[in-house]
């Protein structure tokens, strides 16, 4: 029983990971600095990512 639950959890995790990584991005390259969030947590507050300008994806001329 627990093996089946673990298998379902792993399948769901990898399904969501594949969807977010490849399908939802539309083939765009996710920004490695902010990990696609568009911001990163600074010491005191959220800081908009300089590389992607808050979009979460790299522009065509980067990387």
Secondary structure, DSSP 8 states (H G I E B T S, - for coil): -HHHHHHHHHHHHHHHHHIIIIITTTT--B-TTTTTSSEEE-SSSEEE-TTTTTSSB--TT--
